[in-house]
Structures are given as structure tokens and as C-alpha cells.
Amino acid sequence: MDVLTGVISAAWNMLYQAGLYVVIGLLAAWDMLYQAGLYVAVGLLAAGLVHVFVSRAFLTRHLGGRGFWPVVKAALVGAPLPLCSCSVLPTAFALRERGAGRGATVSFLISTPETSFDSIAVTWALMGPVMAIVRPVAAVLTALGAGFAEAIRGRHEPEPAPPAPACPHCASDDCEHVETPGRLRRFWQFVVFEMSDEIGPTLALGLLLAGLVAAFVPNDFFTTYLGNRWASMGIMLLVGLPLYVCATASTPLAAAFMLKGLNPGAALVFLLVGPATNLATILTVGKMLGKASAALYVAMIAVFSLLFGAALDTAVDVWNVDIHMEHAHGYLPAWVQTAGGVVLGLYLAHAVARWVWRKWPRRAKEACCHSANHM
């Protein structure tokens, strides 16, 4: 009887501890929602405006041709666009087919997923203004370096001929002859549905994982086990290279790592490498531009991320740069922060519900049967 009582008591203690950690993790996730909610909402609205007012014709017109100037334009144009490391692939593929240069294609593939309005907003909310400025600057410079290198390497290789325009009447892709929904409708459809499908589930997962890191990982974990900054940057590089995570969703994870003692340079490496590299991206670059270009693509991202990470750590040490981790509370009233957190929570719940609905087995079976009936 005593043995049974001991087993029950031990099991209860384990459940109690697990439940306590879950509660702590959820509270940490809510704290990040509380800090980031309003900033993410503003970033999403800005992303919607970019989606509505930046046309495909504008992109193809400015990214075509050889030389260095299209590379610069691709980096600057791609930086604010709300495309993550998965959705940027078909866009870059279409741009390449429509005449974008090799260097411009690589530059666009790096600057676009590494930063955007929404990721800058959530970086400001969770990691402070310094990281919110350093991150997009490092992303653009990385895109420029890789784009220049690819432009030089492939300067003697043929470029694709641009296809015929979509409209036969006026030789344009964006005109009154081509039917498109109104701007207001496109804006809300993109923000509420397309962006939620794009970043919602991964951002929710990132916040949840960040909460679990806050609950389970000791506060001095990284300083104890990864005291060497180059080693920590190397590990973040190896973790980020194959990982599929968008720029917005990677931010709460990096913020949680920094709260546990990770040096800012290693966090920056993760923020730069994670969104820009994964197996799908590397294979797509290889298909579009060749294996040598794919290897150069990965190498340039790795080298630049390590250099910028080391530069950030040096600035923190030498010039005593202050990396704020929880600054937003002092800038906005509590009710505004709470409203932002609730709005973001509802937005993410909507995104996760849509993801579950699409993945539901019965829905998949109905879609399969529907396709079979129309064959």
C-alpha cells in the first residue's frame, strides 16, 4: 500500500510540475503577444499596402537586365515585401522567367524573406530598436553582397527572354483590360486570409516555442554551455540553415534565446539565416541558376551572417550598445498593449483554425473525391 501511495504521489508531483511549466510557458507566450500585438498589426497593414500598390509589372520592369544596379533595386524593393522564404520562391521564379537578372534574382531571394514590415515591427516590439534597425540593414547588405557575387560569376551565362505580356490589347500586365478586384478588397483579403495563411501558423508556433523556452531553459543556459560567442554563432548558423521559419516567426524564438543568455550576434545570425535558407530554397536556386549558384547563395548568407553577428557583438562590447529586450511597455498605455495582444491572439487563432481545417482528413478526402469526379 505504501508503495502504491508513493507511486501515485510521484505521478501527481510530475503532473503538477508539468502543468506548472505549461502555465509558465503560456504566460511567457502571452507576454510576447502583449508586447508584439500592436506592432505586428501595424506591420500587417503596411504589408497589405505594399501588396496592393506594388505591382508585378513594377518589379519586372526594375529587376531585369545585367549589371549591379538591378541587384541594388532588387535588395531595396524586396526588403519591405511581405513574402516569407516559401512564398518568395514562386515570385522569384516568375521574375526570373520574366527577365530578371541572375544577381537581381539572388538579391531578391535574400532580402525579401529576411526582412519585411511585419518582421521589423515584431523585432522592435520584442528585441528593441537596435535589433529592429540592424536586422534589415544586415539583410539588405547580405542581399547586395550575394547578388553582386552572382552577377560577377554568371556574367557570361545567358539570361531568359521575357515572355509576352498578359494583356494583348495594350501589351501590359496591369491595365484596365485585365479584370482585378478592387484595391480595398484585395487589401483585406491579403491581410486577413493570405497573410494569416502565410505567417499565422508558424508565428503561433514560434510564440509557443518561445514560451516553452522561457519555461524550461535555465536563465544562464547559453552563457553556461555556449560561452564562446563564435561557437554560439556557429550553432545558430547550423540550426538556421535547414530550418523553415519565416522572418516574423523567428523573432520570438531569437528573443527567448537572448533572454536565456544568447549573445546578440548569435541571435542575429539566426534571424538572418533561418528565413533565407531551407532545403526548398536551395533546390529552387539550383534549378533556376545552377548548382554553383546554389552553393554560392548558401556560402554568402553564411559568411555575411557571421560577419554581421561578430560586428554586433563587437559594438555591444566596445561602444556599450544597449540591446533592450522589453521596452514597449514604457511607450504605450497598458490597455493599448492588451488590445494589441488580444487582436494578435485572435488573428493567430483564426490562422491556426484555417490551417487545421485545410489539413483535416475528411476535408482532404472530399477534395480527392471531388477531383476524381471531375476527371
N, C-alpha and C positions, 0 to 999 in steps of 0.2 A: 504493500500500500504506500509506503514511504517513497519507494522508487517511482511509482506512478505519479504521486504528487509532485516529486521533483521534476519528472519529465514534463508534466503539464505546466509547472511553474516556469521551467526553462523555455518552453514553447511560447508561453504568454509573454515572457520578457523579450523574446526575439521579435514577436509580432508588434509589441509595444515600441521597441526601438525602431523597427522598420517603418511603422506608422508615423513615429516622430520625425524620422528623416524625410518621409514623403511630405509631411506638413511643412517642414522647414524648406524643402525644395520648392513646393508650391508657393510659399511666401516669398522666396527669393525670385521665382518667376514673376509673381505679381509685382514685386518691387521694380523689376525691369520693365514690365508693362506700364507701370505708373510713371517711370521716368521717360520712356520712349514713345508712349502713345501719341501725344500731340505732335511730336516731331515726325513720326512715321506718317501720320495723317497728312501733314503739310507736304512731305516728300511724295506721297502718292498723288496728291492733287497736282503737284508740279510735274510729275511723270505723266499724268494724263494730258496736261497742256502740251508737253513735248510730243506725245504720241499724236495729238490732233493737228498740231501746227507744223511739225517737221515731216515732210512728205518723202516718199521713196524716190521721187524724181530729184529732189534736192540732194539726197545722199549720193545717188549715182552720178549726178552732174559734177559733184565736187570731189569724188573719190576716184575718178577714173584717171588713167594716164600713168606714165612713168615719172620717176624723179622723186624728190624729197618733199615737195610742197603738198601733194596728196596725202603723204604719210602724216604730216602735221595736221592737216584738216581732219583726217580720219581719227586721230587721237583726241582732238578737241571736240569734234562732233559726237564721237562715241561716248565720251565721259558722262554726259548727263542723261543719256538714253536709258530708259527703264527696261533693259534686257539683261537676263542673267546668263550664266555660262551654257545653258541649254538652248534657250530661245535665240541667242545671238548666232548660233550655228546656221540655221536656215537663212537668216538675214545676211550673214557674211557670204554664204554660198550664192545667194541671189545677186549680191553686189559684185561678186567675182565674175559671175556669168554675164553681168551687165556692163563689164568693162573696168571694174575697179582693179588697180594695180596690185602686184604681189605685196609690196611693202605696205600699202594702204590697207589691204585685207588683214594682214597680221596686226597692224596698229589698231584697227577697229576691233579685232577679236580680243585684244588685251584690255584696252581702255574701257570698252563697253561693259563687260561683266565685273571688272574690278571696282567700279565706282558708278554711282548714279545719284539722283536727287534723294531718293528714299534711303539709300545706304549712308549717304553723308548725314542726313537728318538723324538717323538712329545712332550713328557714330558720335555725333555731337551730344546726343542725349545720354549715352551710356559711357563714353570714354573721354568726353571733354573736347574743347575747341582745338587743342593742339593736334590730336589724332584726326579730327574732322578735317583739318587743313592738310596735314602731312599725307594722309591716305590718298586723296585724289591727285595731289601733286606727284607723289611717287608713282601712281598708276599711269598718269599721262607721260611721265618721263620714261617709264618702263616701256610703254607702247611706242614712244618715239625711238628709243634705242633698238628695240627688236624690229620695228618697221624699217629703220634705216639699214640695219644689217641685212634684212631680207631683200630690200631694194638693191643693195650692192651685190649680194650673192646671186640674185636672179635677173640681173640687168640684161643678160643676153638671151634669156628664155622668152618664148612667145607669150603674148597677152591675148586673152579671149576677145573676140569681136562682140560688141554689144548687140543684143537681139533687137528685133523690130519693136516699136512702141505698142502699147496696149490698144490705143485708140487709132483706128485707120483714118479718121476724118481730119484730125489736126496733128497727127504724129506726136502724141503726148501720152503720158501715163496718168496724168492728173488734170482732168478738164471737165467741162460741163457735159460732154457726151458720155462719160463713164459714170454710171449711177453709183452714188455712195451715200450712206446715211448722213444725217445732219451732224454737225460738229458736237453739239451738246449730247446727242445720243451716243455718238462714238466715245466721247469723253467718259460718260458714266458707265458705259458698257465695258470700257477698258479698265477703269479704276475698280469697279465693283466685281467684275467677273474675270476678265483676263489677268489682271494683276494679282487678284486673290488666288487664282489657279496657279499662277507662276511662282509667287513667293510665299503665299499663305501657309501651306503645309510645312515647308522647310523652315520658315520663320517660327512657326509654332513649335516645331521640333527643336530648333535651336534654343528657344527660350526655355523649353522643358529641360533640355540637356544642361543648359547653363544653371538652372535651378538645382539639378541633381549634383552638378559640380560644386555649387555653393554648399550643398548639404553634406556631401560625402568626402570631399577632398579637404585635407587639413590646410589651414591658412598659410603655412610655411612650406607647402609641398614642393613648389618649384625651386624655391631658394635652397631647400634641403637636398633635393635629389638632382636638380639641374642648376647648380650654382654657376657653372661655366656658361657665359652668355652665348658663345659660339655653338656650344653643344645644344643649348635650348633652341637656338635659331635653326640649327640643322635638323633637329627633331620636328619642329613645326613645319619645316620645308618638306620632310618626308611624309608627314601626316597630311599636308595640304595638297601635294601633287596628285594623288589618285582620287582625292575626296571630291564628291559632287556637293557643293554648297554655294548658294548664291551670296552676293555681297552683303545683302541685308541680314540673312540668316547667320552668317559667320560672325557678325558683330557681337551679339550677346555671348557667344562662346568665347571669343577673344577677351571680352570684358571680364567674364568669370575667371578665365585663366590669369588675367592680371591681378584680380583680387586675391588670388591664391599664390601670388609671388612671381608670376612670369614677368620677365623683363619686357619693356615696351617694344624693343626691337624685334623680339621673337613674335610678339603679338602682331606686329606689322607684317612680318613675313607670312604669317598665317592668313592675314586679311588680303594680302596681295596674291598669294599662290592659290589658296583654296578656290576662289571664284573663277580664276582664269584657266586652271588646268584640271582636267579629268580625262579619263580614257576616251570618252566620246569626242571631246575637243581635239585631242592629239590625233585620233584616227581621221577626223574630218580635215584637219590641216594637212595630214599626209595625203589624203585623197585629192584635195584641191591643188596643193602646191608641191607635193612630193615628200619623200621620207627625209631628205636632207633639211627641208624647210621645217618639218615637224620637230626634228632634233634641235635645230637652231631655235625654234619657238620655245621649247621647254628650257633649253640652256639659258637663253636670255632672261626669261622670267625668273629662273632660279638665281642667277648671278645678280640681277638688279634688286631682287627682294632682299638678298643677304646684304648687299651694299647699303641699301636704304635702312635696313634694320640696324646695321652697325652704326650708321650715321646718326640715327635717332638715339641709340644708347649713348653715343659719344656726346651728343648735345645735352642729354639729360644729366650726364656726369660733369661735363666741363662748364656748361653755361647754366646749369641748375634749372633746366626747363621743367616746369611743373605740369605733370600729366594728371589732370583731375579725373577722378572716376565717378564721382557723384556730385555733380554741380547743379543740375537742373532744378533741384528743389528750391534753391535760393532765388531763382529768376522768375518763377511763375507761382500764382496762388495755388493752394492745395486743391481747391475744387476744380481748377483747370487741369491740373495734373491727373486728378481722379477721373474726370470726364474723358480725358485722352486715353487713359488706361482702359476704361470701360469700352470706349469706342473701338480701340485696337483689339481688345479681347473678343468683342462681338464679331469684328471683321475676321479674325483668325478662326473663330468657331464656325463662321459661315464658310470659310475656305476649307477647313477640315471636313465639314459636313459634305461639301460638294465633292471632295476627294474620295470620301468613303462611299458616297452614292455612286460615283463612277466605277469604283473598284468592287462594288457589291456583286457577289457571284451570280445572283439572279439577273441583275442588270446585264452582266457580261453574256449570260446565256441568251437573254432576249435579243441582244444586239447580234449575236452569232446567228440565231434563228431568223432574224429579220433580214440579215444579209443573204442567207441561204435561200429564202423565199423569193428574193429579187434576182436570183441568178437564172 
